[in-house]
Amino acid sequence: MRVALTTWNGRISPVLDVARQALVADVANGCVVGRREESLPGTERPAQAARLAALAPEVLICGAITQPMADLLAATGIRVIP
């Protein structure tokens, strides 16, 4: 399973829509088997959603998220946990 967490200054970012970083972790049998930092555009919602979709997480953990962004991510099949 791949999990993404939007980050800011080493913490979960307060608002996903403008986040500039994501920690992407691959999890197997309850253990993190790989992780990496990825850049996000943090500009327009479609670009942000497209970049997150390209990272292919099954689950995205974030701070607050606007409904339009939640809808865009839902359309890509990403489960969001705000």
Summary of the structure (lengths in Angstrom):
residues: 82
radius of gyration: 11.5
end to end distance: 18.3
largest distance: 35.5
contacts: 241
relative contact order: 0.26
helix: 29%
strand: 41%
